[in-house]
Amino acid sequence: MTDQTRWGIDQVQVKNKAVKYQKDLVRSAMEYVVKMNEAGITDLMIEIEAEYEQKYGQNKKNNIVL
């Protein structure tokens, strides 16, 4: 068992909770995806790709003032 008084344990616990929360979100979303037809899944994929590109894409404009 890990010593709970060691430095950094609370950061590890917060990280683990965040990972679990993300996995729970995926699991709950998959419950709805299973119920969708092909057109619904295709629309969802397009929206997910757009959101991903907006958040993490390399096509963002540089916020540099020249």
PyMOL commands that set and color helices and strands:
alter all, ss='L'
color gray80, all
select helices_A, chain A and resi 9-35+38-56
alter helices_A, ss='H'
color red, helices_A
deselect
rebuild
show_as cartoon
